[in-house]
Every structure is written in structure tokens, then in C-alpha cells.
Amino acid sequence: MPQARAFARGLLTTWFALSVLGVSADVVAGETLRVSGAWVPPTVPGQTVGAAYMQLRSAQDAALVKVEADAAPTAEIHQMTTVNDVMLMRRLAQVNLPAGGTVELSPGATHVMLVDLRQPLKVGDSVKLRLTLRFADGRTVEESVLVPVVQRATHGSHR
């Protein structure tokens, strides 16, 4: 029994260390979607917006058309661009996911924006996201993924 407890303690310690370092394992959200490298940066008290980043890989041609989050009443797909040294952000209706290709949602580029956070996001917390995909034949599929809140350098992009 002490060996089992030591093993469990070791697994917990490893998970915590990986979470703090911002490492996340691939998550298969469903038969058609693989989410990898997913993370949400922590926020400070009073901060009302957050962001989620990840890589998405679809087995079929699809589009990410909607995101919902348990941490905020509104989650939107946004894209940041720089024009004449000014960063601009706009909401996207969808992000295309070509079959077998990987699309990255990252700081300073396309990402998920969490609006009107219910509470500050702390390292060690997780945010549940529900991703809605639409396929060429018109059908939609919802997939859920649990995303860790971890501290990472973001090189000046918004969080």
C-alpha cells in the first residue's frame, strides 16, 4: 500500500510540474478532433478577459464555428494582426480546419477570447471549453476539452 501511495504522489507531482511548465498532453476530444498544447494564461483580480491557445487537428475538413467556456459567459474566436505598427483584433466567424492539417491558436494571432470572466483564472485551475465543428455536409459536432491554466511567456501579446 505505501508503494501505491508513493506512485500516486509521484504522478500528482509530475502532473503539477508539467502544468506549471505549460506542458500538456494531446487530448482527443472526439473521433474527428485532436487538441494539443492547450493552455490558458492566469489572470489578475479585476481582469475581465482571458484567452485560450491550442493546436487543432481535424481528421476531416471542418470549421471551428463556436466556442463556449465554463469560465466566461462569452467565448469568441479572435484574430490579431499588426497594421502600421498597430495591433488590431477582430472577431472571426470561424476557423477552417483542413483534413489532416494542424491549425494553431496562439498569442498575437488567432485565439479564443474569454469575455466577462466569472472569476480570476489561477495557475492550477482548468477551463472547460466546448468546441463546435461544422463539416462540409452541414452537420455539426460538439467536443469538450479541459484546458489547464498555466503561466507562459507571451511576448507582449494580450491575455
PAVEX-723503 format. One record per atom (N, C-alpha, C, O, CB): x negated, y negated, z; residue in one letter. Coordinates in steps of 0.05 Angstrom, whole numbers, plus 5000, padded with zeros to 4 digits. Glycine has a CB too. Example, Ala and Ser with C-alpha at 12.3 -4.5 7.8 and 13.67 -1.06 7.14 Angstrom:
BEGIN
REC, u, v, w, type
REC, 4736, 5114, 5156, A
REC, 4754, 5090, 5156, A
REC, 4736, 5066, 5156, A
REC, 4715, 5066, 5169, A
REC, 4774, 5089, 5181, A
REC, 4743, 5045, 5142, S
REC, 4727, 5021, 5143, S
REC, 4742, 4999, 5157, S
REC, 4732, 4977, 5161, S
REC, 4718, 5012, 5114, S
END
This chain:
BEGIN
REC, u, v, w, type
REC, 4984, 5024, 5000, M
REC, 5000, 5000, 5000, M
REC, 4983, 4974, 5000, M
REC, 4989, 4956, 4985, M
REC, 5018, 5000, 5024, M
REC, 4961, 4973, 5016, P
REC, 4944, 4949, 5015, P
REC, 4933, 4944, 4987, P
REC, 4929, 4921, 4979, P
REC, 4922, 4951, 5035, P
REC, 4927, 4966, 4972, Q
REC, 4917, 4963, 4945, Q
REC, 4938, 4950, 4927, Q
REC, 4931, 4933, 4910, Q
REC, 4908, 4990, 4934, Q
REC, 4963, 4958, 4930, A
REC, 4984, 4947, 4914, A
REC, 4987, 4917, 4920, A
REC, 4991, 4901, 4901, A
REC, 5011, 4961, 4919, A
REC, 4986, 4909, 4945, R
REC, 4988, 4881, 4953, R
REC, 4964, 4865, 4941, R
REC, 4968, 4843, 4932, R
REC, 4989, 4877, 4983, R
REC, 4941, 4877, 4943, A
REC, 4917, 4863, 4932, A
REC, 4919, 4860, 4902, A
REC, 4912, 4839, 4891, A
REC, 4891, 4879, 4939, A
REC, 4930, 4880, 4888, F
REC, 4934, 4878, 4860, F
REC, 4954, 4856, 4853, F
REC, 4949, 4840, 4835, F
REC, 4944, 4905, 4848, F
REC, 4976, 4856, 4867, A
REC, 4997, 4835, 4863, A
REC, 4986, 4808, 4868, A
REC, 4991, 4789, 4853, A
REC, 5022, 4841, 4880, A
REC, 4970, 4805, 4890, R
REC, 4958, 4779, 4897, R
REC, 4939, 4771, 4874, R
REC, 4938, 4747, 4867, R
REC, 4943, 4781, 4924, R
REC, 4924, 4790, 4863, G
REC, 4906, 4784, 4841, G
REC, 4920, 4775, 4817, G
REC, 4912, 4756, 4803, G
REC, 4889, 4808, 4835, G
REC, 4943, 4788, 4810, L
REC, 4959, 4779, 4787, L
REC, 4970, 4751, 4791, L
REC, 4969, 4735, 4772, L
REC, 4982, 4799, 4783, L
REC, 4980, 4745, 4815, L
REC, 4990, 4719, 4821, L
REC, 4968, 4698, 4819, L
REC, 4973, 4676, 4807, L
REC, 5003, 4718, 4849, L
REC, 4945, 4704, 4829, T
REC, 4922, 4685, 4828, T
REC, 4914, 4680, 4799, T
REC, 4909, 4657, 4791, T
REC, 4898, 4695, 4844, T
REC, 4913, 4701, 4783, T
REC, 4906, 4698, 4755, T
REC, 4927, 4682, 4740, T
REC, 4920, 4664, 4725, T
REC, 4904, 4726, 4741, T
REC, 4953, 4687, 4745, W
REC, 4974, 4672, 4732, W
REC, 4972, 4643, 4739, W
REC, 4974, 4625, 4722, W
REC, 5002, 4683, 4740, W
REC, 4967, 4637, 4765, F
REC, 4965, 4609, 4774, F
REC, 4942, 4595, 4760, F
REC, 4944, 4573, 4751, F
REC, 4963, 4607, 4804, F
REC, 4919, 4609, 4759, A
REC, 4895, 4597, 4747, A
REC, 4900, 4591, 4717, A
REC, 4892, 4570, 4707, A
REC, 4871, 4616, 4750, A
REC, 4912, 4610, 4703, L
REC, 4918, 4606, 4675, L
REC, 4938, 4583, 4671, L
REC, 4935, 4567, 4652, L
REC, 4929, 4631, 4662, L
REC, 4957, 4581, 4689, S
REC, 4977, 4559, 4687, S
REC, 4964, 4532, 4691, S
REC, 4969, 4513, 4676, S
REC, 4999, 4562, 4708, S
REC, 4946, 4530, 4711, V
REC, 4932, 4505, 4716, V
REC, 4914, 4497, 4693, V
REC, 4911, 4474, 4686, V
REC, 4916, 4507, 4742, V
REC, 4901, 4517, 4680, L
REC, 4884, 4512, 4658, L
REC, 4900, 4506, 4632, L
REC, 4888, 4498, 4612, L
REC, 4865, 4536, 4653, L
REC, 4925, 4511, 4633, G
REC, 4942, 4506, 4609, G
REC, 4942, 4528, 4589, G
REC, 4948, 4524, 4566, G
REC, 4932, 4481, 4596, G
REC, 4935, 4552, 4598, V
REC, 4935, 4575, 4580, V
REC, 4962, 4589, 4583, V
REC, 4972, 4594, 4605, V
REC, 4912, 4595, 4587, V
REC, 4974, 4595, 4561, S
REC, 4999, 4610, 4562, S
REC, 4999, 4633, 4542, S
REC, 4988, 4629, 4520, S
REC, 5024, 4592, 4557, S
REC, 5010, 4654, 4549, A
REC, 5011, 4677, 4531, A
REC, 5032, 4673, 4510, A
REC, 5050, 4657, 4514, A
REC, 5016, 4704, 4547, A
REC, 5030, 4688, 4488, D
REC, 5052, 4687, 4468, D
REC, 5077, 4697, 4481, D
REC, 5077, 4715, 4497, D
REC, 5044, 4704, 4443, D
REC, 5099, 4684, 4472, V
REC, 5125, 4693, 4482, V
REC, 5142, 4699, 4457, V
REC, 5145, 4682, 4439, V
REC, 5139, 4670, 4499, V
REC, 5152, 4723, 4456, V
REC, 5171, 4729, 4434, V
REC, 5198, 4721, 4444, V
REC, 5210, 4734, 4462, V
REC, 5169, 4760, 4427, V
REC, 5209, 4700, 4432, A
REC, 5235, 4690, 4441, A
REC, 5257, 4706, 4428, A
REC, 5280, 4704, 4437, A
REC, 5238, 4661, 4433, A
REC, 5252, 4722, 4409, G
REC, 5272, 4738, 4396, G
REC, 5259, 4753, 4373, G
REC, 5235, 4752, 4370, G
REC, 5296, 4721, 4385, G
REC, 5275, 4767, 4357, E
REC, 5264, 4783, 4336, E
REC, 5252, 4765, 4314, E
REC, 5235, 4774, 4299, E
REC, 5285, 4800, 4324, E
REC, 5261, 4741, 4312, T
REC, 5252, 4724, 4289, T
REC, 5233, 4702, 4297, T
REC, 5222, 4689, 4280, T
REC, 5276, 4711, 4276, T
REC, 5229, 4697, 4323, L
REC, 5213, 4674, 4331, L
REC, 5191, 4681, 4351, L
REC, 5197, 4696, 4370, L
REC, 5231, 4652, 4343, L
REC, 5167, 4671, 4347, R
REC, 5145, 4674, 4367, R
REC, 5137, 4646, 4375, R
REC, 5131, 4629, 4358, R
REC, 5121, 4691, 4355, R
REC, 5136, 4642, 4401, V
REC, 5128, 4617, 4413, V
REC, 5101, 4622, 4427, V
REC, 5099, 4640, 4443, V
REC, 5149, 4605, 4432, V
REC, 5081, 4606, 4421, S
REC, 5055, 4609, 4434, S
REC, 5044, 4582, 4443, S
REC, 5052, 4561, 4432, S
REC, 5035, 4623, 4415, S
REC, 5026, 4583, 4462, G
REC, 5013, 4558, 4472, G
REC, 5033, 4537, 4482, G
REC, 5026, 4513, 4482, G
REC, 4998, 4546, 4450, G
REC, 5056, 4545, 4492, A
REC, 5076, 4526, 4501, A
REC, 5068, 4514, 4527, A
REC, 5058, 4528, 4545, A
REC, 5103, 4540, 4503, A
REC, 5072, 4487, 4530, W
REC, 5067, 4473, 4555, W
REC, 5082, 4447, 4556, W
REC, 5089, 4435, 4536, W
REC, 5036, 4469, 4558, W
REC, 5086, 4438, 4581, V
REC, 5099, 4413, 4586, V
REC, 5081, 4398, 4606, V
REC, 5073, 4409, 4626, V
REC, 5128, 4416, 4598, V
REC, 5073, 4373, 4600, P
REC, 5056, 4358, 4619, P
REC, 5072, 4350, 4644, P
REC, 5097, 4345, 4642, P
REC, 5044, 4334, 4605, P
REC, 5059, 4347, 4667, P
REC, 5073, 4337, 4690, P
REC, 5080, 4308, 4687, P
REC, 5068, 4294, 4671, P
REC, 5056, 4341, 4716, P
REC, 5099, 4298, 4702, T
REC, 5107, 4270, 4702, T
REC, 5103, 4258, 4730, T
REC, 5097, 4272, 4749, T
REC, 5137, 4267, 4693, T
REC, 5106, 4232, 4731, V
REC, 5104, 4219, 4757, V
REC, 5131, 4210, 4766, V
REC, 5149, 4207, 4749, V
REC, 5084, 4194, 4755, V
REC, 5135, 4206, 4792, P
REC, 5162, 4197, 4802, P
REC, 5170, 4172, 4787, P
REC, 5155, 4153, 4783, P
REC, 5161, 4191, 4832, P
REC, 5195, 4171, 4778, G
REC, 5206, 4149, 4764, G
REC, 5204, 4151, 4734, G
REC, 5218, 4136, 4719, G
REC, 5193, 4124, 4773, G
REC, 5187, 4169, 4724, Q
REC, 5185, 4173, 4695, Q
REC, 5209, 4188, 4685, Q
REC, 5217, 4208, 4696, Q
REC, 5159, 4189, 4688, Q
REC, 5222, 4177, 4665, T
REC, 5248, 4188, 4656, T
REC, 5246, 4204, 4631, T
REC, 5266, 4217, 4622, T
REC, 5267, 4165, 4652, T
REC, 5223, 4205, 4618, V
REC, 5219, 4221, 4594, V
REC, 5195, 4239, 4598, V
REC, 5176, 4234, 4612, V
REC, 5215, 4203, 4569, V
REC, 5197, 4262, 4584, G
REC, 5175, 4281, 4583, G
REC, 5173, 4293, 4555, G
REC, 5188, 4284, 4537, G
REC, 5179, 4304, 4605, G
REC, 5155, 4312, 4552, A
REC, 5152, 4324, 4526, A
REC, 5145, 4353, 4529, A
REC, 5136, 4362, 4550, A
REC, 5130, 4309, 4510, A
REC, 5150, 4368, 4507, A
REC, 5142, 4397, 4507, A
REC, 5128, 4402, 4481, A
REC, 5134, 4391, 4460, A
REC, 5168, 4415, 4509, A
REC, 5107, 4418, 4483, Y
REC, 5090, 4424, 4460, Y
REC, 5087, 4455, 4457, Y
REC, 5089, 4469, 4477, Y
REC, 5062, 4411, 4463, Y
REC, 5083, 4464, 4433, M
REC, 5081, 4493, 4428, M
REC, 5075, 4498, 4399, M
REC, 5077, 4480, 4382, M
REC, 5107, 4507, 4437, M
REC, 5069, 4523, 4393, Q
REC, 5067, 4533, 4365, Q
REC, 5091, 4551, 4360, Q
REC, 5097, 4568, 4377, Q
REC, 5039, 4547, 4360, Q
REC, 5103, 4548, 4337, L
REC, 5126, 4564, 4330, L
REC, 5120, 4580, 4305, L
REC, 5109, 4569, 4285, L
REC, 5152, 4547, 4326, L
REC, 5127, 4605, 4305, R
REC, 5122, 4623, 4282, R
REC, 5148, 4639, 4277, R
REC, 5157, 4654, 4295, R
REC, 5097, 4642, 4286, R
REC, 5160, 4635, 4254, S
REC, 5185, 4649, 4247, S
REC, 5179, 4672, 4228, S
REC, 5163, 4668, 4209, S
REC, 5205, 4629, 4236, S
REC, 5192, 4694, 4231, A
REC, 5189, 4717, 4213, A
REC, 5203, 4711, 4186, A
REC, 5197, 4723, 4166, A
REC, 5200, 4742, 4225, A
REC, 5223, 4693, 4187, Q
REC, 5238, 4686, 4163, Q
REC, 5238, 4656, 4159, Q
REC, 5233, 4641, 4178, Q
REC, 5267, 4697, 4165, Q
REC, 5243, 4646, 4134, D
REC, 5247, 4618, 4130, D
REC, 5269, 4608, 4148, D
REC, 5291, 4619, 4148, D
REC, 5252, 4611, 4100, D
REC, 5264, 4587, 4163, A
REC, 5284, 4577, 4182, A
REC, 5278, 4548, 4187, A
REC, 5258, 4537, 4178, A
REC, 5284, 4593, 4209, A
REC, 5295, 4535, 4203, A
REC, 5290, 4508, 4212, A
REC, 5298, 4506, 4241, A
REC, 5319, 4517, 4249, A
REC, 5306, 4487, 4195, A
REC, 5282, 4493, 4257, L
REC, 5289, 4486, 4285, L
REC, 5307, 4462, 4283, L
REC, 5299, 4441, 4275, L
REC, 5263, 4481, 4303, L
REC, 5332, 4466, 4291, V
REC, 5352, 4445, 4287, V
REC, 5362, 4433, 4313, V
REC, 5375, 4412, 4313, V
REC, 5375, 4455, 4271, V
REC, 5357, 4446, 4335, K
REC, 5367, 4436, 4361, K
REC, 5350, 4447, 4383, K
REC, 5341, 4470, 4382, K
REC, 5397, 4443, 4365, K
REC, 5345, 4430, 4404, V
REC, 5332, 4439, 4428, V
REC, 5348, 4429, 4452, V
REC, 5357, 4406, 4452, V
REC, 5302, 4428, 4429, V
REC, 5351, 4447, 4472, E
REC, 5364, 4440, 4497, E
REC, 5344, 4447, 4519, E
REC, 5329, 4466, 4516, E
REC, 5391, 4454, 4500, E
REC, 5345, 4432, 4541, A
REC, 5327, 4437, 4563, A
REC, 5342, 4435, 4590, A
REC, 5360, 4419, 4593, A
REC, 5304, 4417, 4563, A
REC, 5334, 4453, 4608, D
REC, 5347, 4451, 4635, D
REC, 5337, 4427, 4651, D
REC, 5350, 4419, 4670, D
REC, 5342, 4477, 4650, D
REC, 5315, 4416, 4643, A
REC, 5303, 4394, 4659, A
REC, 5314, 4366, 4651, A
REC, 5309, 4346, 4665, A
REC, 5273, 4394, 4655, A
REC, 5329, 4365, 4629, A
REC, 5339, 4339, 4619, A
REC, 5365, 4343, 4604, A
REC, 5368, 4364, 4591, A
REC, 5318, 4326, 4601, A
REC, 5383, 4324, 4606, P
REC, 5408, 4327, 4591, P
REC, 5405, 4324, 4561, P
REC, 5422, 4333, 4546, P
REC, 5428, 4306, 4601, P
REC, 5383, 4312, 4552, T
REC, 5378, 4308, 4524, T
REC, 5350, 4317, 4517, T
REC, 5331, 4310, 4530, T
REC, 5382, 4278, 4516, T
REC, 5348, 4333, 4496, A
REC, 5322, 4341, 4485, A
REC, 5323, 4336, 4455, A
REC, 5342, 4345, 4442, A
REC, 5315, 4371, 4491, A
REC, 5304, 4322, 4444, E
REC, 5304, 4315, 4416, E
REC, 5277, 4323, 4403, E
REC, 5256, 4324, 4417, E
REC, 5309, 4285, 4413, E
REC, 5278, 4328, 4378, I
REC, 5253, 4333, 4362, I
REC, 5244, 4306, 4352, I
REC, 5259, 4292, 4339, I
REC, 5258, 4353, 4339, I
REC, 5219, 4298, 4359, H
REC, 5208, 4272, 4351, H
REC, 5182, 4276, 4335, H
REC, 5169, 4297, 4337, H
REC, 5203, 4255, 4375, H
REC, 5176, 4256, 4319, Q
REC, 5151, 4256, 4304, Q
REC, 5137, 4229, 4309, Q
REC, 5150, 4208, 4305, Q
REC, 5155, 4262, 4274, Q
REC, 5112, 4230, 4316, M
REC, 5096, 4205, 4319, M
REC, 5078, 4203, 4295, M
REC, 5066, 4222, 4286, M
REC, 5080, 4205, 4346, M
REC, 5076, 4178, 4285, T
REC, 5057, 4172, 4264, T
REC, 5044, 4145, 4270, T
REC, 5054, 4130, 4286, T
REC, 5071, 4171, 4236, T
REC, 5022, 4140, 4258, T
REC, 5008, 4114, 4261, T
REC, 5009, 4099, 4235, T
REC, 5000, 4110, 4214, T
REC, 4979, 4118, 4271, T
REC, 5019, 4075, 4235, V
REC, 5020, 4058, 4212, V
REC, 5008, 4031, 4219, V
REC, 5018, 4018, 4238, V
REC, 5050, 4055, 4201, V
REC, 4987, 4023, 4205, N
REC, 4973, 3998, 4211, N
REC, 4965, 3996, 4241, N
REC, 4970, 3975, 4253, N
REC, 4990, 3974, 4203, N
REC, 4954, 4017, 4251, D
REC, 4945, 4018, 4279, D
REC, 4968, 4016, 4300, D
REC, 4963, 4010, 4323, D
REC, 4925, 3996, 4284, D
REC, 4992, 4020, 4291, V
REC, 5015, 4020, 4309, V
REC, 5028, 4048, 4309, V
REC, 5034, 4059, 4288, V
REC, 5037, 3998, 4300, V
REC, 5031, 4059, 4333, M
REC, 5044, 4086, 4335, M
REC, 5074, 4082, 4333, M
REC, 5086, 4066, 4348, M
REC, 5036, 4100, 4362, M
REC, 5086, 4098, 4316, L
REC, 5115, 4097, 4312, L
REC, 5126, 4125, 4318, L
REC, 5113, 4145, 4312, L
REC, 5122, 4089, 4283, L
REC, 5150, 4126, 4330, M
REC, 5162, 4151, 4336, M
REC, 5190, 4150, 4324, M
REC, 5205, 4131, 4326, M
REC, 5163, 4156, 4367, M
REC, 5197, 4173, 4312, R
REC, 5224, 4175, 4301, R
REC, 5235, 4203, 4307, R
REC, 5221, 4222, 4309, R
REC, 5225, 4170, 4270, R
REC, 5261, 4204, 4310, R
REC, 5275, 4229, 4315, R
REC, 5278, 4244, 4289, R
REC, 5284, 4232, 4268, R
REC, 5303, 4224, 4328, R
REC, 5274, 4270, 4290, L
REC, 5277, 4287, 4266, L
REC, 5302, 4304, 4269, L
REC, 5309, 4313, 4291, L
REC, 5252, 4306, 4263, L
REC, 5316, 4309, 4247, A
REC, 5340, 4326, 4248, A
REC, 5332, 4355, 4250, A
REC, 5347, 4372, 4261, A
REC, 5357, 4321, 4223, A
REC, 5308, 4362, 4240, Q
REC, 5299, 4390, 4240, Q
REC, 5269, 4391, 4235, Q
REC, 5257, 4372, 4225, Q
REC, 5315, 4407, 4220, Q
REC, 5258, 4414, 4241, V
REC, 5230, 4421, 4234, V
REC, 5231, 4447, 4218, V
REC, 5241, 4467, 4228, V
REC, 5212, 4423, 4259, V
REC, 5222, 4446, 4193, N
REC, 5222, 4471, 4177, N
REC, 5201, 4490, 4187, N
REC, 5178, 4483, 4193, N
REC, 5217, 4464, 4147, N
REC, 5208, 4516, 4188, L
REC, 5191, 4538, 4196, L
REC, 5189, 4557, 4173, L
REC, 5206, 4574, 4169, L
REC, 5201, 4552, 4222, L
REC, 5168, 4556, 4157, P
REC, 5165, 4574, 4134, P
REC, 5159, 4602, 4144, P
REC, 5145, 4606, 4164, P
REC, 5143, 4565, 4115, P
REC, 5170, 4622, 4131, A
REC, 5166, 4650, 4139, A
REC, 5137, 4657, 4142, A
REC, 5121, 4653, 4123, A
REC, 5180, 4669, 4119, A
REC, 5129, 4667, 4165, G
REC, 5102, 4676, 4170, G
REC, 5082, 4654, 4176, G
REC, 5059, 4660, 4182, G
REC, 5092, 4691, 4147, G
REC, 5090, 4629, 4173, G
REC, 5073, 4606, 4179, G
REC, 5076, 4597, 4207, G
REC, 5096, 4603, 4220, G
REC, 5078, 4584, 4160, G
REC, 5056, 4582, 4217, T
REC, 5057, 4571, 4244, T
REC, 5060, 4541, 4243, T
REC, 5045, 4528, 4228, T
REC, 5031, 4579, 4261, T
REC, 5079, 4530, 4257, V
REC, 5083, 4502, 4259, V
REC, 5076, 4493, 4287, V
REC, 5086, 4504, 4307, V
REC, 5113, 4494, 4251, V
REC, 5060, 4473, 4289, E
REC, 5051, 4463, 4315, E
REC, 5066, 4438, 4324, E
REC, 5068, 4419, 4308, E
REC, 5021, 4458, 4315, E
REC, 5076, 4439, 4348, L
REC, 5088, 4415, 4361, L
REC, 5067, 4406, 4381, L
REC, 5062, 4420, 4400, L
REC, 5117, 4421, 4374, L
REC, 5056, 4382, 4377, S
REC, 5032, 4374, 4392, S
REC, 5033, 4345, 4400, S
REC, 5048, 4329, 4387, S
REC, 5007, 4381, 4377, S
REC, 5017, 4337, 4420, P
REC, 5016, 4308, 4427, P
REC, 5008, 4291, 4404, P
REC, 4990, 4298, 4389, P
REC, 4997, 4304, 4451, P
REC, 5021, 4268, 4401, G
REC, 5014, 4250, 4380, G
REC, 5024, 4258, 4352, G
REC, 5018, 4245, 4332, G
REC, 4985, 4247, 4378, G
REC, 5040, 4279, 4351, A
REC, 5051, 4288, 4326, A
REC, 5080, 4297, 4330, A
REC, 5095, 4284, 4346, A
REC, 5035, 4312, 4314, A
REC, 5089, 4318, 4318, T
REC, 5116, 4328, 4322, T
REC, 5117, 4342, 4350, T
REC, 5098, 4357, 4357, T
REC, 5125, 4348, 4300, T
REC, 5138, 4337, 4365, H
REC, 5140, 4348, 4392, H
REC, 5170, 4347, 4401, H
REC, 5187, 4337, 4387, H
REC, 5123, 4331, 4412, H
REC, 5175, 4359, 4424, V
REC, 5202, 4358, 4436, V
REC, 5201, 4337, 4457, V
REC, 5184, 4337, 4475, V
REC, 5211, 4386, 4447, V
REC, 5220, 4318, 4456, M
REC, 5222, 4297, 4475, M
REC, 5244, 4304, 4495, M
REC, 5267, 4310, 4487, M
REC, 5227, 4269, 4462, M
REC, 5238, 4303, 4521, L
REC, 5258, 4308, 4542, L
REC, 5266, 4281, 4553, L
REC, 5250, 4266, 4564, L
REC, 5246, 4326, 4565, L
REC, 5292, 4274, 4550, V
REC, 5302, 4247, 4556, V
REC, 5319, 4248, 4581, V
REC, 5336, 4266, 4584, V
REC, 5317, 4235, 4532, V
REC, 5315, 4228, 4599, D
REC, 5330, 4226, 4624, D
REC, 5326, 4250, 4642, D
REC, 5344, 4264, 4651, D
REC, 5361, 4223, 4618, D
REC, 5300, 4255, 4648, L
REC, 5293, 4278, 4665, L
REC, 5309, 4277, 4691, L
REC, 5314, 4256, 4702, L
REC, 5263, 4277, 4671, L
REC, 5317, 4300, 4699, R
REC, 5333, 4303, 4724, R
REC, 5315, 4299, 4749, R
REC, 5325, 4290, 4769, R
REC, 5346, 4330, 4725, R
REC, 5289, 4305, 4747, Q
REC, 5270, 4302, 4769, Q
REC, 5242, 4303, 4757, Q
REC, 5239, 4312, 4735, Q
REC, 5274, 4324, 4791, Q
REC, 5222, 4293, 4772, P
REC, 5195, 4295, 4762, P
REC, 5187, 4324, 4757, P
REC, 5196, 4342, 4771, P
REC, 5175, 4281, 4782, P
REC, 5170, 4328, 4737, L
REC, 5160, 4355, 4730, L
REC, 5133, 4358, 4742, L
REC, 5115, 4342, 4737, L
REC, 5159, 4359, 4699, L
REC, 5129, 4378, 4759, K
REC, 5104, 4383, 4773, K
REC, 5090, 4407, 4763, K
REC, 5102, 4427, 4754, K
REC, 5110, 4386, 4804, K
REC, 5063, 4406, 4764, V
REC, 5047, 4429, 4756, V
REC, 5057, 4453, 4772, V
REC, 5061, 4452, 4797, V
REC, 5017, 4424, 4762, V
REC, 5061, 4475, 4759, G
REC, 5072, 4500, 4771, G
REC, 5101, 4504, 4766, G
REC, 5111, 4526, 4768, G
REC, 5067, 4499, 4801, G
REC, 5116, 4482, 4759, D
REC, 5144, 4484, 4751, D
REC, 5145, 4497, 4723, D
REC, 5125, 4500, 4710, D
REC, 5158, 4456, 4751, D
REC, 5169, 4504, 4715, S
REC, 5174, 4513, 4688, S
REC, 5199, 4499, 4678, S
REC, 5217, 4492, 4693, S
REC, 5178, 4544, 4687, S
REC, 5200, 4496, 4652, V
REC, 5223, 4484, 4638, V
REC, 5235, 4505, 4619, V
REC, 5220, 4516, 4603, V
REC, 5215, 4457, 4623, V
REC, 5260, 4510, 4622, K
REC, 5273, 4529, 4604, K
REC, 5283, 4513, 4579, K
REC, 5299, 4494, 4582, K
REC, 5297, 4544, 4618, K
REC, 5274, 4522, 4556, L
REC, 5283, 4510, 4531, L
REC, 5300, 4530, 4515, L
REC, 5294, 4554, 4515, L
REC, 5259, 4501, 4514, L
REC, 5321, 4520, 4503, R
REC, 5337, 4536, 4485, R
REC, 5333, 4524, 4457, R
REC, 5340, 4501, 4452, R
REC, 5368, 4537, 4494, R
REC, 5322, 4540, 4439, L
REC, 5315, 4532, 4412, L
REC, 5336, 4543, 4393, L
REC, 5341, 4567, 4393, L
REC, 5287, 4540, 4404, L
REC, 5348, 4526, 4377, T
REC, 5367, 4535, 4357, T
REC, 5355, 4534, 4329, T
REC, 5345, 4514, 4320, T
REC, 5393, 4518, 4358, T
REC, 5354, 4558, 4316, L
REC, 5344, 4560, 4289, L
REC, 5367, 4564, 4270, L
REC, 5387, 4577, 4276, L
REC, 5324, 4584, 4287, L
REC, 5364, 4552, 4246, R
REC, 5383, 4556, 4225, R
REC, 5368, 4569, 4201, R
REC, 5347, 4560, 4194, R
REC, 5397, 4529, 4216, R
REC, 5380, 4590, 4190, F
REC, 5368, 4604, 4168, F
REC, 5380, 4596, 4142, F
REC, 5401, 4582, 4141, F
REC, 5371, 4634, 4172, F
REC, 5367, 4604, 4120, A
REC, 5376, 4596, 4093, A
REC, 5405, 4604, 4087, A
REC, 5419, 4590, 4072, A
REC, 5358, 4608, 4072, A
REC, 5413, 4626, 4099, D
REC, 5441, 4636, 4094, D
REC, 5461, 4621, 4111, D
REC, 5485, 4628, 4111, D
REC, 5442, 4666, 4099, D
REC, 5452, 4601, 4127, G
REC, 5471, 4585, 4144, G
REC, 5475, 4595, 4172, G
REC, 5485, 4581, 4189, G
REC, 5497, 4584, 4130, G
REC, 5467, 4620, 4178, R
REC, 5471, 4630, 4205, R
REC, 5451, 4616, 4224, R
REC, 5429, 4608, 4216, R
REC, 5467, 4661, 4206, R
REC, 5459, 4614, 4249, T
REC, 5442, 4602, 4270, T
REC, 5437, 4623, 4292, T
REC, 5453, 4641, 4297, T
REC, 5455, 4577, 4282, T
REC, 5414, 4620, 4304, V
REC, 5406, 4637, 4326, V
REC, 5395, 4619, 4348, V
REC, 5379, 4601, 4343, V
REC, 5385, 4659, 4317, V
REC, 5403, 4625, 4373, E
REC, 5391, 4610, 4396, E
REC, 5372, 4629, 4410, E
REC, 5379, 4652, 4416, E
REC, 5414, 4601, 4415, E
REC, 5348, 4619, 4416, E
REC, 5328, 4634, 4431, E
REC, 5319, 4617, 4455, E
REC, 5316, 4592, 4452, E
REC, 5304, 4641, 4412, E
REC, 5315, 4629, 4477, S
REC, 5306, 4615, 4501, S
REC, 5277, 4622, 4508, S
REC, 5268, 4645, 4503, S
REC, 5324, 4622, 4525, S
REC, 5263, 4603, 4518, V
REC, 5235, 4607, 4527, V
REC, 5230, 4590, 4552, V
REC, 5240, 4568, 4555, V
REC, 5215, 4598, 4504, V
REC, 5215, 4602, 4570, L
REC, 5207, 4588, 4595, L
REC, 5180, 4576, 4591, L
REC, 5161, 4591, 4586, L
REC, 5208, 4608, 4620, L
REC, 5177, 4550, 4594, V
REC, 5152, 4536, 4587, V
REC, 5140, 4525, 4613, V
REC, 5153, 4511, 4628, V
REC, 5157, 4513, 4567, V
REC, 5114, 4532, 4618, P
REC, 5101, 4522, 4643, P
REC, 5094, 4493, 4642, P
REC, 5088, 4482, 4621, P
REC, 5076, 4538, 4648, P
REC, 5096, 4479, 4665, V
REC, 5087, 4452, 4668, V
REC, 5057, 4454, 4676, V
REC, 5051, 4464, 4698, V
REC, 5104, 4435, 4689, V
REC, 5039, 4443, 4659, V
REC, 5011, 4444, 4664, V
REC, 4998, 4418, 4657, V
REC, 5008, 4403, 4640, V
REC, 4998, 4467, 4648, V
REC, 4975, 4412, 4670, Q
REC, 4960, 4388, 4664, Q
REC, 4940, 4393, 4641, Q
REC, 4924, 4412, 4644, Q
REC, 4946, 4377, 4689, Q
REC, 4941, 4378, 4620, R
REC, 4922, 4379, 4598, R
REC, 4915, 4351, 4590, R
REC, 4931, 4333, 4594, R
REC, 4933, 4396, 4574, R
REC, 4892, 4348, 4579, A
REC, 4884, 4322, 4567, A
REC, 4901, 4318, 4543, A
REC, 4904, 4336, 4526, A
REC, 4854, 4321, 4560, A
REC, 4913, 4294, 4539, T
REC, 4930, 4288, 4516, T
REC, 4918, 4266, 4498, T
REC, 4931, 4258, 4479, T
REC, 4957, 4280, 4525, T
REC, 4894, 4257, 4505, H
REC, 4880, 4238, 4487, H
REC, 4897, 4214, 4480, H
REC, 4899, 4206, 4457, H
REC, 4871, 4251, 4461, H
REC, 4910, 4202, 4500, G
REC, 4924, 4177, 4495, G
REC, 4952, 4178, 4483, G
REC, 4964, 4157, 4480, G
REC, 4908, 4160, 4478, G
REC, 4961, 4201, 4477, S
REC, 4989, 4203, 4466, S
REC, 5009, 4201, 4489, S
REC, 5001, 4204, 4512, S
REC, 4993, 4229, 4451, S
REC, 5033, 4196, 4482, H
REC, 5054, 4193, 4503, H
REC, 5061, 4219, 4515, H
REC, 5057, 4240, 4503, H
REC, 5078, 4178, 4492, H
REC, 5073, 4218, 4539, R
REC, 5082, 4243, 4552, R
REC, 5110, 4238, 4561, R
REC, 5123, 4256, 4573, R
REC, 5064, 4251, 4575, R
END
